[in-house]
Amino acid sequence: MQNIPLAERVRPTDLNSFIGQEHLLGKDAILTKQLQSGMLSSLIFWGPPGTGKTTLANILAKETKRPFYKLSAINSGVKDIRAILDKVKNNRGLFSTSTPILFIDEIHRFNKSQQDSLLEAVEKGWVILIGATTENPSFEVNNALLSRCQVLNLKPLDNTALEKILKQAIETDNFLKAKKIILKETGSLLHLAGGDARKLLNIFEQTVLSSEEEPVIITDELVQKSIKHIAFMYDKKGDLHYDIISAFIKSVRGSDPNAAVYWLARMIEGGEDPKFIARRLIILASEDIGLANPNALLIANAAFDAVNKIGWPEARITLAEATIYLATSPKSNSAYMAINKAQQLVKKTGNLPVPMAIRNAPTKLMKDQGYGKDYKYAHNFEGNFVLMNFLPEEILGTSLYIPGKNLKEEQIRKSLKDKWKDKYDF
């Protein structure tokens, strides 16, 4: 029995024993309504490890009495997908009237062609797809597949939920019942778990196995003694992963190269994917440095290319160089704020018409209708600039880009004020 990890032995098999994610399973919540109606849609479960994605998929299949097929994107390909889909099509109407569930763990690891191979089956309703991912599906799942699924966000489990899971395990697992567990302190367990039920149960089981006493009295000291390897403290799929990348980002944003390199080293020693770090540097260069130092984006992008070309261990030097460069660069989030404001404005004002003067006029009919009329070609004027209205009439004069207070953007501000006078508020 002990060869099977505790987290697997006590995995919930019905909704009554499933703990957490009340925003999805509470009264009038989305999954509750789907279960009540018996009509499941294809879903993407997005959330950190240990929050119940796989467990919930199994429970949904059981509650709706649907056949359940499971693949892991780590070791599966198009051939495996087709084998299941062929089986589903051949069995339709023979054994069950229910549409089967195809669960794909870590679906973000599938490439575009592998994801595309699922489209027809989802579109035609041969299967209900449930994908699980720890990565943002907006970036890791292609748009065609994403548009056919509902994305549901699973949250890290809070301490109340984790304590319930722990007590439920003690009460239901035969091995733990025989050991006679006394929970005296749980602070270290909850802290180390970081919202991850699987990690909680793994640490707890390791702690129990490390004790020769009976009954086993769980204390913070005993938990700490049972954690022998520092590598365990950085799970690149777990909550600490998110904490450390957050610390890394905030250190670069806060212009502290020492802290930034420290957190970089923590990720490197923990086995983090160097491409993940390089991607974050590119985002930082755009979001937090931006126009204060446009070269930052070039450096970050070059670092990403270098990581792909040279790999470990030399790539750590490239990442350190880029990290220090970004941390010591002047900072501006003006581009980030500008696109946020622009998107909010678009959502608020809808599809405003393009001013006639700047519309495309490829045909005589369109020109006769006034498309492109009165357009002034900037290069025909002094300084390559001429005053014109480029925004829809309803939002004329709306300032979306506000230059940051740094040397580079103060120059941009002066130039824009000279050109646009009082038309915009720079």
SULCORBEL-V469645 format. One record per residue. RES is the residue in one small letter. SS is DSSP state (alpha for helix, beta for strand, coil for the rest). D_LAST is the distance of its C-alpha to the last C-alpha in Angstrom with 1 decimal. Layout:
res = {RES:RES}
ss = {SS:SS}
d_last = {D_LAST:D_LAST}
//
This chain:
res = {m:q:n:i:p:l:a:e:r:v:r:p:t:d:l:n:s:f:i:g:q:e:h:l:l:g:k:d:a:i:l:t:k:q:l:q:s:g:m:l:s:s:l:i:f:w:g:p:p:g:t:g:k:t:t:l:a:n:i:l:a:k:e:t:k:r:p:f:y:k:l:s:a:i:n:s:g:v:k:d:i:r:a:i:l:d:k:v:k:n:n:r:g:l:f:s:t:s:t:p:i:l:f:i:d:e:i:h:r:f:n:k:s:q:q:d:s:l:l:e:a:v:e:k:g:w:v:i:l:i:g:a:t:t:e:n:p:s:f:e:v:n:n:a:l:l:s:r:c:q:v:l:n:l:k:p:l:d:n:t:a:l:e:k:i:l:k:q:a:i:e:t:d:n:f:l:k:a:k:k:i:i:l:k:e:t:g:s:l:l:h:l:a:g:g:d:a:r:k:l:l:n:i:f:e:q:t:v:l:s:s:e:e:e:p:v:i:i:t:d:e:l:v:q:k:s:i:k:h:i:a:f:m:y:d:k:k:g:d:l:h:y:d:i:i:s:a:f:i:k:s:v:r:g:s:d:p:n:a:a:v:y:w:l:a:r:m:i:e:g:g:e:d:p:k:f:i:a:r:r:l:i:i:l:a:s:e:d:i:g:l:a:n:p:n:a:l:l:i:a:n:a:a:f:d:a:v:n:k:i:g:w:p:e:a:r:i:t:l:a:e:a:t:i:y:l:a:t:s:p:k:s:n:s:a:y:m:a:i:n:k:a:q:q:l:v:k:k:t:g:n:l:p:v:p:m:a:i:r:n:a:p:t:k:l:m:k:d:q:g:y:g:k:d:y:k:y:a:h:n:f:e:g:n:f:v:l:m:n:f:l:p:e:e:i:l:g:t:s:l:y:i:p:g:k:n:l:k:e:e:q:i:r:k:s:l:k:d:k:w:k:d:k:y:d:f}
ss = {coil:coil:coil:coil:coil:alpha:alpha:alpha:alpha:coil:coil:coil:coil:coil:alpha:alpha:alpha:coil:coil:coil:coil:alpha:alpha:alpha:alpha:coil:coil:coil:coil:alpha:alpha:alpha:alpha:alpha:alpha:alpha:alpha:coil:coil:coil:coil:coil:beta:beta:beta:beta:coil:coil:coil:coil:coil:coil:alpha:alpha:alpha:alpha:alpha:alpha:alpha:alpha:alpha:alpha:alpha:coil:coil:coil:coil:beta:beta:beta:beta:beta:coil:coil:coil:coil:coil:alpha:alpha:alpha:alpha:alpha:alpha:alpha:alpha:alpha:alpha:alpha:alpha:alpha:alpha:beta:coil:coil:coil:beta:coil:coil:coil:beta:beta:beta:beta:beta:beta:coil:alpha:alpha:alpha:coil:coil:alpha:alpha:alpha:alpha:alpha:coil:coil:alpha:alpha:alpha:alpha:alpha:coil:coil:coil:beta:beta:beta:beta:beta:beta:beta:coil:coil:coil:alpha:alpha:alpha:alpha:coil:coil:alpha:alpha:alpha:alpha:coil:coil:coil:beta:beta:beta:beta:coil:coil:coil:coil:coil:alpha:alpha:alpha:alpha:alpha:alpha:alpha:alpha:alpha:alpha:alpha:alpha:alpha:alpha:coil:alpha:alpha:alpha:alpha:alpha:alpha:coil:beta:beta:beta:coil:coil:coil:alpha:alpha:alpha:alpha:alpha:alpha:alpha:coil:coil:coil:alpha:alpha:alpha:alpha:alpha:alpha:alpha:alpha:alpha:alpha:alpha:alpha:alpha:alpha:coil:coil:coil:coil:coil:beta:beta:beta:coil:alpha:alpha:alpha:alpha:alpha:alpha:alpha:coil:coil:coil:alpha:alpha:alpha:alpha:coil:coil:coil:coil:coil:alpha:alpha:alpha:alpha:alpha:alpha:alpha:alpha:alpha:alpha:alpha:alpha:alpha:alpha:alpha:coil:coil:coil:alpha:alpha:alpha:alpha:alpha:alpha:alpha:alpha:alpha:alpha:alpha:alpha:alpha:coil:coil:coil:coil:alpha:alpha:alpha:alpha:alpha:alpha:alpha:alpha:alpha:alpha:alpha:alpha:alpha:alpha:alpha:alpha:alpha:alpha:alpha:coil:coil:alpha:alpha:alpha:alpha:alpha:alpha:alpha:alpha:alpha:alpha:alpha:alpha:alpha:alpha:alpha:alpha:coil:coil:coil:coil:alpha:alpha:alpha:alpha:alpha:alpha:alpha:alpha:alpha:alpha:alpha:alpha:alpha:coil:coil:coil:coil:coil:coil:alpha:alpha:alpha:alpha:alpha:alpha:alpha:alpha:alpha:alpha:alpha:alpha:alpha:alpha:alpha:alpha:coil:coil:coil:coil:coil:coil:alpha:alpha:alpha:coil:coil:coil:coil:coil:alpha:alpha:alpha:alpha:alpha:coil:coil:coil:coil:coil:coil:coil:coil:coil:alpha:alpha:alpha:coil:alpha:alpha:alpha:coil:coil:coil:coil:coil:coil:coil:coil:alpha:alpha:alpha:coil:coil:coil:coil:coil:coil:coil:coil:coil:coil:coil:alpha:alpha:alpha:alpha:alpha:alpha:alpha:alpha:alpha:alpha:alpha:alpha:alpha:alpha:coil:coil:coil:coil:coil:coil}
d_last = {68.7:66.8:66.0:63.6:60.5:60.3:57.0:58.9:62.0:60.2:57.7:57.5:59.3:58.5:55.8:57.9:57.6:54.0:51.7:48.0:45.3:46.0:42.7:44.5:48.1:48.0:49.0:47.2:45.2:44.7:47.6:49.9:49.5:50.1:53.2:54.5:54.2:55.5:52.8:50.7:47.8:46.8:44.6:42.5:42.9:40.0:40.2:41.4:45.0:47.7:46.1:48.7:47.5:50.9:52.9:51.1:51.7:55.4:55.6:54.0:56.7:59.5:58.4:58.1:61.2:59.6:60.7:58.4:57.5:55.5:54.0:52.0:49.5:50.4:53.8:53.8:53.0:53.3:57.1:57.1:54.8:57.1:60.2:59.0:57.8:61.1:62.9:60.9:61.6:65.3:65.6:63.9:66.3:69.0:68.3:65.4:63.7:60.5:57.7:57.5:54.6:53.4:51.7:49.8:48.8:45.8:45.0:41.8:44.3:45.5:44.1:43.0:46.5:47.9:45.4:46.1:49.8:49.2:47.4:50.5:52.3:49.4:48.8:52.5:53.0:55.6:54.0:51.5:49.2:48.0:45.9:45.1:42.2:40.5:37.5:34.7:36.3:33.1:33.3:37.1:38.7:38.3:36.7:40.0:41.8:39.0:38.8:42.5:42.2:40.9:39.0:40.2:38.7:41.4:40.3:41.7:44.7:44.5:47.3:49.2:49.5:50.4:53.2:54.5:54.7:56.4:59.0:59.6:60.3:62.8:64.5:64.8:65.4:69.0:68.5:66.4:68.8:71.6:69.8:69.4:65.8:64.7:61.0:60.8:57.2:54.4:51.4:51.5:52.2:49.2:46.9:48.1:47.9:44.2:44.4:46.7:50.1:51.7:50.8:52.0:55.4:55.7:55.2:57.5:60.2:60.0:60.4:63.4:65.0:64.6:66.6:70.4:70.7:71.8:70.3:66.9:64.9:61.2:59.4:56.1:58.3:60.2:57.1:55.6:59.0:59.1:55.8:57.1:54.5:51.0:50.0:50.6:47.7:45.2:45.6:43.1:43.3:43.3:41.2:41.2:39.6:36.6:36.6:36.7:34.1:31.8:32.7:32.1:28.6:27.7:29.2:27.2:24.0:25.2:25.8:29.6:31.5:34.9:34.4:32.8:35.9:38.2:36.9:37.0:40.6:41.4:40.3:42.3:45.4:45.2:45.3:41.8:41.1:39.3:37.4:36.0:34.6:33.3:31.5:29.8:28.6:27.0:25.2:24.1:22.8:20.4:19.6:19.5:18.9:17.1:14.8:15.7:19.0:19.6:23.2:23.8:24.0:26.5:28.5:28.7:29.7:32.3:33.6:34.1:36.1:38.1:39.1:40.4:42.3:43.9:44.2:45.6:46.2:44.4:41.2:40.7:40.0:37.3:35.7:35.9:34.3:31.3:31.1:31.1:28.6:26.1:26.9:26.3:23.1:19.7:18.1:15.0:15.0:11.6:13.6:16.0:13.7:12.1:15.7:16.9:14.6:15.4:19.1:19.2:17.8:20.5:23.1:22.3:22.1:24.7:25.5:23.6:25.0:23.5:22.9:26.1:24.7:23.5:26.5:29.1:32.2:35.0:37.8:39.1:39.2:35.5:34.8:37.2:35.2:32.0:30.4:28.2:28.9:26.6:24.7:23.5:24.0:21.1:23.7:25.6:23.1:22.3:19.9:20.2:17.5:17.9:15.9:17.1:16.5:16.6:16.1:19.1:19.5:19.6:16.0:14.3:10.7:10.4:7.2:9.2:7.7:5.5:6.9:9.8:11.3:13.8:15.0:14.3:10.7:10.1:11.6:9.6:6.3:8.7:10.1:7.4:6.7:10.5:11.1:9.3:9.5:8.7:9.3:6.0:3.8:0.0}
//
